[in-house]
Amino acid sequence: MALKLRKEKGRRLRKNKHLPPREKAIQLALNIATWTSIVALAAVFGELMLGALPAFSSINIIDFFTGTVWNPSHPMYPLYGVVPLFVGTMMVSFGAALIAIPIGLGCSIWLAELASPRVKAVFKPAVEILAGIPSVIFGFFALVILSEWISVVFDPVTKLNALNGAIMLAVMMIPIMVTVAEDAMNAVPRNLREASLALGATRWETIRHVVVPASLSGVVAAIVLAFGRAVGETMTVLMATGNATLLHFDFLRSVQTMTAAIAIDFGEVEFGSDHYHVLFLVGLVLFVMTFIINFLADWVIRRYREEY
């Protein structure tokens, strides 16, 4: 195996020596771009680690991961339990995913398989424009309009709540899902569809049993990208969820996410204080969560890509 790898490496090196100068320059630029991304990711992780390390000695880490009260500004007994922030993040993100996934996949299937070219030429650019709207606009809409609608329909404890944030995040997730998943479905070879129809399958059976399974790796990628947007979103949830650091599982009450806690507290926290370093630790936990989600998604994508 090692001999085979060395031969492959030697073959690539010999091939690269005979590349035209222009292609060598392009290859060098691509290598630089790749390594820049890796270095930037490592730098972010390193900065979070350096900022979070003092917290491991200044606070009780077990209480941090298991504590159910987040009250870092208490003058005598500050409490740094991250559980309410984690639960708030998961409630809003998974709530948004439950709304966005069926709508996003339905729109993707319709665009890829059912919509006429004229309709697609209008609808897809509109969806892509929706994906480019700044998150503060979505937050403002949730703060002023959506919260009033929820108040009329559900009569919640407070207008700014987890449901308000979840619905708005779902609206932000849908364009990402539609764009990526529809491209994945369009990449399915046409002969697979024709073979299914030739064997007597209906159009819907072809979509269900051929197109969707064959594009599943791209669909999973679309869901993960959209979910990552939801977990990492700051401005919309900061404006829409009410930012109450209470542990509960009621979508009609206010919650605070991990990103919102960092955004709210970091501008006012004393440099070098326990609170300051704990915010870095919260950011580190969020970073690791995102890494794990993407790692699991990559595993799923590789598995289904090998199958189809």
C-alpha atoms as a printed R data frame, in Angstrom:
    type eleno elety resid chain resno       x      y       z
1   ATOM     1    CA   MET     A     1   0.000  0.000   0.000
2   ATOM     2    CA   ALA     A     2   2.793  2.423   0.933
3   ATOM     3    CA   LEU     A     3   4.665  1.562  -2.277
4   ATOM     4    CA   LYS     A     4   1.516  2.244  -4.297
5   ATOM     5    CA   LEU     A     5   1.078  5.657  -2.633
6   ATOM     6    CA   ARG     A     6   4.720  6.581  -3.312
7   ATOM     7    CA   LYS     A     7   4.331  5.605  -6.979
8   ATOM     8    CA   GLU     A     8   1.153  7.676  -7.252
9   ATOM     9    CA   LYS     A     9   2.880 10.665  -5.639
10  ATOM    10    CA   GLY     A    10   5.853 10.310  -7.988
11  ATOM    11    CA   ARG     A    11   3.529 10.119 -10.998
12  ATOM    12    CA   ARG     A    12   1.779 13.338  -9.936
13  ATOM    13    CA   LEU     A    13   5.094 15.134  -9.435
14  ATOM    14    CA   ARG     A    14   6.316 14.116 -12.903
15  ATOM    15    CA   LYS     A    15   3.006 15.207 -14.391
16  ATOM    16    CA   ASN     A    16   3.210 18.598 -12.672
17  ATOM    17    CA   LYS     A    17   6.681 19.218 -14.102
18  ATOM    18    CA   HIS     A    18   5.242 19.120 -17.627
19  ATOM    19    CA   LEU     A    19   2.351 21.498 -16.955
20  ATOM    20    CA   PRO     A    20   2.316 24.796 -18.894
21  ATOM    21    CA   PRO     A    21   3.298 27.853 -16.807
22  ATOM    22    CA   ARG     A    22  -0.260 29.178 -16.857
23  ATOM    23    CA   GLU     A    23  -1.668 25.933 -15.419
24  ATOM    24    CA   LYS     A    24   1.089 25.855 -12.807
25  ATOM    25    CA   ALA     A    25   0.110 29.385 -11.751
26  ATOM    26    CA   ILE     A    26  -3.553 28.377 -11.489
27  ATOM    27    CA   GLN     A    27  -2.627 25.293  -9.478
28  ATOM    28    CA   LEU     A    28  -0.455 27.389  -7.162
29  ATOM    29    CA   ALA     A    29  -3.287 29.900  -6.655
30  ATOM    30    CA   LEU     A    30  -5.709 27.088  -5.796
31  ATOM    31    CA   ASN     A    31  -3.217 25.579  -3.350
32  ATOM    32    CA   ILE     A    32  -2.738 28.963  -1.687
33  ATOM    33    CA   ALA     A    33  -6.513 29.433  -1.407
34  ATOM    34    CA   THR     A    34  -6.903 25.982   0.154
35  ATOM    35    CA   TRP     A    35  -4.144 26.491   2.696
36  ATOM    36    CA   THR     A    36  -5.403 29.989   3.505
37  ATOM    37    CA   SER     A    37  -8.778 28.493   4.460
38  ATOM    38    CA   ILE     A    38  -7.096 25.848   6.617
39  ATOM    39    CA   VAL     A    39  -4.851 28.401   8.337
40  ATOM    40    CA   ALA     A    40  -7.803 30.751   8.952
41  ATOM    41    CA   LEU     A    41  -9.813 27.915  10.513
42  ATOM    42    CA   ALA     A    42  -6.863 26.922  12.709
43  ATOM    43    CA   ALA     A    43  -6.333 30.566  13.718
44  ATOM    44    CA   VAL     A    44  -9.970 30.928  14.800
45  ATOM    45    CA   PHE     A    45  -9.789 27.722  16.808
46  ATOM    46    CA   GLY     A    46  -6.478 28.787  18.379
47  ATOM    47    CA   GLU     A    47  -7.822 32.208  19.338
48  ATOM    48    CA   LEU     A    48 -10.874 30.646  20.952
49  ATOM    49    CA   MET     A    49  -8.683 28.188  22.849
50  ATOM    50    CA   LEU     A    50  -6.347 30.918  24.107
51  ATOM    51    CA   GLY     A    51  -9.288 33.027  25.239
52  ATOM    52    CA   ALA     A    52 -11.078 30.097  26.877
53  ATOM    53    CA   LEU     A    53  -8.111 28.469  28.685
54  ATOM    54    CA   PRO     A    54  -8.185 30.773  31.772
55  ATOM    55    CA   ALA     A    55 -11.834 29.805  32.307
56  ATOM    56    CA   PHE     A    56 -10.822 26.197  32.970
57  ATOM    57    CA   SER     A    57  -8.988 27.298  36.117
58  ATOM    58    CA   SER     A    58 -11.196 30.201  37.235
59  ATOM    59    CA   ILE     A    59 -14.634 28.543  37.129
60  ATOM    60    CA   ASN     A    60 -16.018 25.082  37.768
61  ATOM    61    CA   ILE     A    61 -16.124 23.461  34.319
62  ATOM    62    CA   ILE     A    62 -18.591 20.791  35.442
63  ATOM    63    CA   ASP     A    63 -20.969 23.525  36.595
64  ATOM    64    CA   PHE     A    64 -20.460 25.274  33.262
65  ATOM    65    CA   PHE     A    65 -21.571 22.239  31.254
66  ATOM    66    CA   THR     A    66 -24.318 21.119  33.642
67  ATOM    67    CA   GLY     A    67 -25.483 24.353  35.264
68  ATOM    68    CA   THR     A    68 -29.031 25.445  34.507
69  ATOM    69    CA   VAL     A    69 -28.619 29.144  35.336
70  ATOM    70    CA   TRP     A    70 -26.802 31.717  33.189
71  ATOM    71    CA   ASN     A    71 -26.340 34.892  35.245
72  ATOM    72    CA   PRO     A    72 -22.752 36.092  34.693
73  ATOM    73    CA   SER     A    73 -23.438 39.685  35.767
74  ATOM    74    CA   HIS     A    74 -24.432 38.918  39.364
75  ATOM    75    CA   PRO     A    75 -22.158 41.072  41.580
76  ATOM    76    CA   MET     A    76 -21.631 38.437  44.278
77  ATOM    77    CA   TYR     A    77 -22.338 34.995  42.840
78  ATOM    78    CA   PRO     A    78 -22.087 34.929  39.049
79  ATOM    79    CA   LEU     A    79 -23.384 31.726  37.479
80  ATOM    80    CA   TYR     A    80 -22.095 30.410  34.162
81  ATOM    81    CA   GLY     A    81 -24.343 27.436  33.371
82  ATOM    82    CA   VAL     A    82 -24.398 27.060  29.586
83  ATOM    83    CA   VAL     A    83 -27.347 24.630  29.492
84  ATOM    84    CA   PRO     A    84 -30.048 27.339  29.028
85  ATOM    85    CA   LEU     A    85 -28.096 28.819  26.118
86  ATOM    86    CA   PHE     A    86 -27.560 25.382  24.551
87  ATOM    87    CA   VAL     A    87 -31.229 24.463  24.919
88  ATOM    88    CA   GLY     A    88 -32.290 27.815  23.474
89  ATOM    89    CA   THR     A    89 -29.977 27.311  20.490
90  ATOM    90    CA   MET     A    90 -31.274 23.791  19.842
91  ATOM    91    CA   MET     A    91 -34.943 24.788  20.236
92  ATOM    92    CA   VAL     A    92 -34.678 27.587  17.704
93  ATOM    93    CA   SER     A    93 -32.436 25.676  15.260
94  ATOM    94    CA   PHE     A    94 -34.303 22.361  15.290
95  ATOM    95    CA   GLY     A    95 -37.631 24.175  15.254
96  ATOM    96    CA   ALA     A    96 -36.493 26.050  12.156
97  ATOM    97    CA   ALA     A    97 -35.276 22.799  10.578
98  ATOM    98    CA   LEU     A    98 -38.628 21.085  11.157
99  ATOM    99    CA   ILE     A    99 -40.341 23.902   9.280
100 ATOM   100    CA   ALA     A   100 -37.733 24.455   6.565
101 ATOM   101    CA   ILE     A   101 -36.819 20.882   5.531
102 ATOM   102    CA   PRO     A   102 -40.209 19.776   4.118
103 ATOM   103    CA   ILE     A   103 -40.843 23.153   2.472
104 ATOM   104    CA   GLY     A   104 -37.303 23.397   1.092
105 ATOM   105    CA   LEU     A   105 -37.269 19.844  -0.279
106 ATOM   106    CA   GLY     A   106 -40.729 20.297  -1.782
107 ATOM   107    CA   CYS     A   107 -39.630 23.480  -3.552
108 ATOM   108    CA   SER     A   108 -36.438 21.762  -4.754
109 ATOM   109    CA   ILE     A   109 -38.354 18.820  -6.244
110 ATOM   110    CA   TRP     A   110 -40.865 21.140  -7.874
111 ATOM   111    CA   LEU     A   111 -38.139 23.305  -9.419
112 ATOM   112    CA   ALA     A   112 -36.023 20.388 -10.618
113 ATOM   113    CA   GLU     A   113 -38.767 18.088 -11.896
114 ATOM   114    CA   LEU     A   114 -42.109 19.843 -12.346
115 ATOM   115    CA   ALA     A   115 -41.736 23.565 -12.962
116 ATOM   116    CA   SER     A   116 -41.775 24.854 -16.540
117 ATOM   117    CA   PRO     A   117 -38.620 26.625 -17.802
118 ATOM   118    CA   ARG     A   118 -40.449 29.960 -17.820
119 ATOM   119    CA   VAL     A   119 -41.566 29.611 -14.192
120 ATOM   120    CA   LYS     A   120 -38.131 28.358 -13.128
121 ATOM   121    CA   ALA     A   121 -36.472 31.363 -14.794
122 ATOM   122    CA   VAL     A   122 -38.497 33.646 -12.503
123 ATOM   123    CA   PHE     A   123 -38.722 31.614  -9.303
124 ATOM   124    CA   LYS     A   124 -35.108 30.476  -8.848
125 ATOM   125    CA   PRO     A   125 -33.526 33.969  -9.104
126 ATOM   126    CA   ALA     A   126 -36.142 35.184  -6.617
127 ATOM   127    CA   VAL     A   127 -35.132 32.441  -4.178
128 ATOM   128    CA   GLU     A   128 -31.437 33.287  -4.616
129 ATOM   129    CA   ILE     A   129 -32.173 36.972  -3.971
130 ATOM   130    CA   LEU     A   130 -33.997 35.966  -0.778
131 ATOM   131    CA   ALA     A   131 -30.834 34.173   0.375
132 ATOM   132    CA   GLY     A   132 -28.866 37.419   0.021
133 ATOM   133    CA   ILE     A   133 -31.105 39.599   2.200
134 ATOM   134    CA   PRO     A   134 -29.223 40.781   5.331
135 ATOM   135    CA   SER     A   135 -30.193 38.953   8.505
136 ATOM   136    CA   VAL     A   136 -31.019 42.221  10.284
137 ATOM   137    CA   ILE     A   137 -33.928 42.690   7.835
138 ATOM   138    CA   PHE     A   138 -35.314 39.283   8.791
139 ATOM   139    CA   GLY     A   139 -34.836 40.169  12.460
140 ATOM   140    CA   PHE     A   140 -36.660 43.467  12.007
141 ATOM   141    CA   PHE     A   141 -39.552 41.673  10.266
142 ATOM   142    CA   ALA     A   142 -39.756 39.159  13.133
143 ATOM   143    CA   LEU     A   143 -39.591 41.922  15.736
144 ATOM   144    CA   VAL     A   144 -42.271 44.153  14.216
145 ATOM   145    CA   ILE     A   145 -44.626 41.965  12.157
146 ATOM   146    CA   LEU     A   146 -44.220 38.219  12.753
147 ATOM   147    CA   SER     A   147 -44.345 38.588  16.533
148 ATOM   148    CA   GLU     A   148 -47.729 40.331  16.214
149 ATOM   149    CA   TRP     A   149 -49.121 37.514  14.071
150 ATOM   150    CA   ILE     A   150 -47.902 34.883  16.555
151 ATOM   151    CA   SER     A   151 -49.426 36.898  19.389
152 ATOM   152    CA   VAL     A   152 -52.831 36.877  17.690
153 ATOM   153    CA   VAL     A   153 -52.758 33.158  16.786
154 ATOM   154    CA   PHE     A   154 -51.142 31.573  19.863
155 ATOM   155    CA   ASP     A   155 -51.553 34.190  22.627
156 ATOM   156    CA   PRO     A   156 -48.010 33.509  23.968
157 ATOM   157    CA   VAL     A   157 -46.507 34.616  27.266
158 ATOM   158    CA   THR     A   158 -44.367 37.101  25.355
159 ATOM   159    CA   LYS     A   159 -44.369 38.212  21.709
160 ATOM   160    CA   LEU     A   160 -40.644 37.590  21.313
161 ATOM   161    CA   ASN     A   161 -40.189 33.860  21.786
162 ATOM   162    CA   ALA     A   162 -38.557 30.708  20.429
163 ATOM   163    CA   LEU     A   163 -41.308 30.138  17.857
164 ATOM   164    CA   ASN     A   164 -40.814 33.634  16.464
165 ATOM   165    CA   GLY     A   165 -37.103 32.978  16.026
166 ATOM   166    CA   ALA     A   166 -37.625 29.466  14.613
167 ATOM   167    CA   ILE     A   167 -40.057 30.626  11.928
168 ATOM   168    CA   MET     A   168 -37.767 33.443  10.856
169 ATOM   169    CA   LEU     A   169 -34.733 31.156  10.757
170 ATOM   170    CA   ALA     A   170 -36.752 28.682   8.671
171 ATOM   171    CA   VAL     A   171 -37.397 31.440   6.131
172 ATOM   172    CA   MET     A   172 -33.635 32.062   6.025
173 ATOM   173    CA   MET     A   173 -32.848 28.335   5.655
174 ATOM   174    CA   ILE     A   174 -35.227 27.627   2.782
175 ATOM   175    CA   PRO     A   175 -33.348 29.551   0.025
176 ATOM   176    CA   ILE     A   176 -30.074 27.798   0.888
177 ATOM   177    CA   MET     A   177 -31.750 24.381   0.850
178 ATOM   178    CA   VAL     A   178 -33.610 25.039  -2.390
179 ATOM   179    CA   THR     A   179 -30.537 26.293  -4.245
180 ATOM   180    CA   VAL     A   180 -28.217 23.428  -3.252
181 ATOM   181    CA   ALA     A   181 -30.756 20.578  -3.341
182 ATOM   182    CA   GLU     A   182 -32.197 21.631  -6.698
183 ATOM   183    CA   ASP     A   183 -28.724 21.705  -8.242
184 ATOM   184    CA   ALA     A   184 -28.083 18.209  -6.842
185 ATOM   185    CA   MET     A   185 -31.319 16.894  -8.384
186 ATOM   186    CA   ASN     A   186 -30.524 18.481 -11.742
187 ATOM   187    CA   ALA     A   187 -27.161 16.664 -11.668
188 ATOM   188    CA   VAL     A   188 -28.877 13.247 -11.658
189 ATOM   189    CA   PRO     A   189 -28.305 11.726 -15.140
190 ATOM   190    CA   ARG     A   190 -31.326 11.950 -17.401
191 ATOM   191    CA   ASN     A   191 -30.964  8.318 -18.469
192 ATOM   192    CA   LEU     A   192 -31.850  7.214 -14.920
193 ATOM   193    CA   ARG     A   193 -35.175  9.002 -15.194
194 ATOM   194    CA   GLU     A   194 -35.811  7.626 -18.673
195 ATOM   195    CA   ALA     A   195 -34.983  4.082 -17.575
196 ATOM   196    CA   SER     A   196 -37.424  4.342 -14.666
197 ATOM   197    CA   LEU     A   197 -40.206  5.647 -16.896
198 ATOM   198    CA   ALA     A   198 -39.460  2.947 -19.469
199 ATOM   199    CA   LEU     A   199 -39.951  0.291 -16.808
200 ATOM   200    CA   GLY     A   200 -43.453  1.599 -16.123
201 ATOM   201    CA   ALA     A   201 -42.883  3.896 -13.150
202 ATOM   202    CA   THR     A   202 -44.964  7.045 -12.903
203 ATOM   203    CA   ARG     A   203 -43.402 10.469 -12.709
204 ATOM   204    CA   TRP     A   204 -43.902 10.647  -8.945
205 ATOM   205    CA   GLU     A   205 -42.493  7.145  -8.464
206 ATOM   206    CA   THR     A   206 -39.443  8.165 -10.489
207 ATOM   207    CA   ILE     A   207 -38.952 11.243  -8.328
208 ATOM   208    CA   ARG     A   208 -39.388  9.276  -5.102
209 ATOM   209    CA   HIS     A   209 -37.405  6.145  -5.920
210 ATOM   210    CA   VAL     A   210 -34.800  7.415  -8.402
211 ATOM   211    CA   VAL     A   211 -34.172 11.168  -8.341
212 ATOM   212    CA   VAL     A   212 -34.258 11.788  -4.591
213 ATOM   213    CA   PRO     A   213 -32.137  8.738  -3.615
214 ATOM   214    CA   ALA     A   214 -29.600  9.466  -6.378
215 ATOM   215    CA   SER     A   215 -29.219 13.083  -5.211
216 ATOM   216    CA   LEU     A   216 -29.349 12.273  -1.497
217 ATOM   217    CA   SER     A   217 -25.764 13.335  -0.809
218 ATOM   218    CA   GLY     A   218 -26.514 16.782  -2.230
219 ATOM   219    CA   VAL     A   219 -29.795 16.989  -0.334
220 ATOM   220    CA   VAL     A   220 -28.014 16.158   2.929
221 ATOM   221    CA   ALA     A   221 -25.405 18.816   2.130
222 ATOM   222    CA   ALA     A   222 -28.205 21.346   1.576
223 ATOM   223    CA   ILE     A   223 -29.811 20.495   4.922
224 ATOM   224    CA   VAL     A   224 -26.502 20.728   6.776
225 ATOM   225    CA   LEU     A   225 -25.555 24.051   5.190
226 ATOM   226    CA   ALA     A   226 -28.942 25.488   6.083
227 ATOM   227    CA   PHE     A   227 -28.834 24.073   9.622
228 ATOM   228    CA   GLY     A   228 -25.337 25.508  10.085
229 ATOM   229    CA   ARG     A   229 -26.706 28.897   9.067
230 ATOM   230    CA   ALA     A   230 -29.424 28.541  11.701
231 ATOM   231    CA   VAL     A   231 -27.060 27.486  14.515
232 ATOM   232    CA   GLY     A   232 -24.617 30.289  13.771
233 ATOM   233    CA   GLU     A   233 -27.155 33.040  13.151
234 ATOM   234    CA   THR     A   234 -26.869 35.972  15.562
235 ATOM   235    CA   MET     A   235 -28.767 39.099  14.591
236 ATOM   236    CA   THR     A   236 -32.107 37.490  13.754
237 ATOM   237    CA   VAL     A   237 -32.337 35.430  16.949
238 ATOM   238    CA   LEU     A   238 -31.069 38.360  18.999
239 ATOM   239    CA   MET     A   239 -33.967 40.481  17.751
240 ATOM   240    CA   ALA     A   240 -36.662 37.779  17.608
241 ATOM   241    CA   THR     A   241 -36.350 35.485  20.634
242 ATOM   242    CA   GLY     A   242 -36.532 37.879  23.617
243 ATOM   243    CA   ASN     A   243 -33.152 36.824  25.112
244 ATOM   244    CA   ALA     A   244 -34.428 35.419  28.399
245 ATOM   245    CA   THR     A   245 -31.808 33.097  29.902
246 ATOM   246    CA   LEU     A   246 -34.295 30.679  31.447
247 ATOM   247    CA   LEU     A   247 -34.246 26.905  31.053
248 ATOM   248    CA   HIS     A   248 -37.517 25.626  29.591
249 ATOM   249    CA   PHE     A   249 -38.864 23.828  26.521
250 ATOM   250    CA   ASP     A   250 -41.812 26.084  25.726
251 ATOM   251    CA   PHE     A   251 -41.668 27.566  22.216
252 ATOM   252    CA   LEU     A   252 -44.025 30.356  23.264
253 ATOM   253    CA   ARG     A   253 -41.577 31.745  25.848
254 ATOM   254    CA   SER     A   254 -38.397 33.761  25.392
255 ATOM   255    CA   VAL     A   255 -35.029 32.048  25.014
256 ATOM   256    CA   GLN     A   256 -31.453 33.109  24.438
257 ATOM   257    CA   THR     A   257 -29.057 31.367  22.063
258 ATOM   258    CA   MET     A   258 -25.306 30.966  22.458
259 ATOM   259    CA   THR     A   259 -24.582 33.391  19.623
260 ATOM   260    CA   ALA     A   260 -26.919 36.018  21.078
261 ATOM   261    CA   ALA     A   261 -25.288 35.705  24.512
262 ATOM   262    CA   ILE     A   262 -21.844 36.373  23.018
263 ATOM   263    CA   ALA     A   263 -23.134 39.315  20.968
264 ATOM   264    CA   ILE     A   264 -24.956 40.921  23.901
265 ATOM   265    CA   ASP     A   265 -22.336 40.434  26.605
266 ATOM   266    CA   PHE     A   266 -19.050 40.840  24.773
267 ATOM   267    CA   GLY     A   267 -19.379 44.583  24.204
268 ATOM   268    CA   GLU     A   268 -19.860 45.310  27.911
269 ATOM   269    CA   VAL     A   269 -17.768 42.649  29.648
270 ATOM   270    CA   GLU     A   270 -14.600 43.628  31.509
271 ATOM   271    CA   PHE     A   271 -11.468 42.573  29.650
272 ATOM   272    CA   GLY     A   272  -9.713 39.654  31.352
273 ATOM   273    CA   SER     A   273 -12.575 38.877  33.743
274 ATOM   274    CA   ASP     A   274 -14.055 35.426  34.276
275 ATOM   275    CA   HIS     A   275 -17.070 36.491  32.258
276 ATOM   276    CA   TYR     A   276 -14.782 37.526  29.383
277 ATOM   277    CA   HIS     A   277 -13.065 34.139  29.239
278 ATOM   278    CA   VAL     A   278 -16.336 32.230  29.665
279 ATOM   279    CA   LEU     A   279 -17.678 33.931  26.527
280 ATOM   280    CA   PHE     A   280 -14.668 32.564  24.655
281 ATOM   281    CA   LEU     A   281 -15.523 29.154  26.087
282 ATOM   282    CA   VAL     A   282 -19.100 29.474  24.846
283 ATOM   283    CA   GLY     A   283 -17.709 30.336  21.415
284 ATOM   284    CA   LEU     A   284 -15.414 27.304  21.573
285 ATOM   285    CA   VAL     A   285 -18.360 25.027  22.403
286 ATOM   286    CA   LEU     A   286 -20.280 26.489  19.471
287 ATOM   287    CA   PHE     A   287 -17.262 25.928  17.204
288 ATOM   288    CA   VAL     A   288 -16.980 22.277  18.271
289 ATOM   289    CA   MET     A   289 -20.726 21.751  17.816
290 ATOM   290    CA   THR     A   290 -20.524 23.059  14.265
291 ATOM   291    CA   PHE     A   291 -17.487 20.891  13.553
292 ATOM   292    CA   ILE     A   292 -19.264 17.756  14.811
293 ATOM   293    CA   ILE     A   293 -22.388 18.502  12.759
294 ATOM   294    CA   ASN     A   294 -20.320 18.964   9.603
295 ATOM   295    CA   PHE     A   295 -18.253 15.839  10.329
296 ATOM   296    CA   LEU     A   296 -21.381 13.694  10.706
297 ATOM   297    CA   ALA     A   297 -22.876 15.225   7.582
298 ATOM   298    CA   ASP     A   298 -19.688 14.514   5.619
299 ATOM   299    CA   TRP     A   299 -19.861 10.880   6.756
300 ATOM   300    CA   VAL     A   300 -23.466 10.597   5.563
301 ATOM   301    CA   ILE     A   301 -22.617 12.263   2.240
302 ATOM   302    CA   ARG     A   302 -19.700  9.892   1.622
303 ATOM   303    CA   ARG     A   303 -21.799  6.861   2.470
304 ATOM   304    CA   TYR     A   304 -24.598  7.675   0.058
305 ATOM   305    CA   ARG     A   305 -22.220  8.918  -2.627
306 ATOM   306    CA   GLU     A   306 -20.597  5.472  -2.627
307 ATOM   307    CA   GLU     A   307 -23.978  3.756  -2.809
308 ATOM   308    CA   TYR     A   308 -25.289  5.675  -5.783
